[in-house]
Amino acid sequence: MATVSFTSALNRFFPGLKAEQVSAPTVCEALAQIERRYPGIKDYLIDEQGGLRKHVNIFVEGELISDRQKLSDPIEENADVLIFQALSGG
């Protein structure tokens, strides 16, 4: 199973958020599984058109995903996936 981790900034919106094991062939399916465990998180990560929001990045095995619209990037069986919320401000 792949491990999906989150930056600590997301805990502010989803208390108790922790790394989760998923069995998913793509980023899209991994997010669907995460949504079932943390209802509402997908709306925070995905925009109204189904693409990744500008302030969110997802890395699979340390590589930024390339498909921000359909989230079709593959996830290998034991991959590490990081969902990263970009911070802004000064």
Beta strands, then each sheet from edge to edge (+ up, - down):
strand 1: 2-6
strand 2: 20-22
strand 3: 56-60
strand 4: 63-64
strand 5: 80-85
sheet 1: 2+ 1- 5- 3+ 4-
end
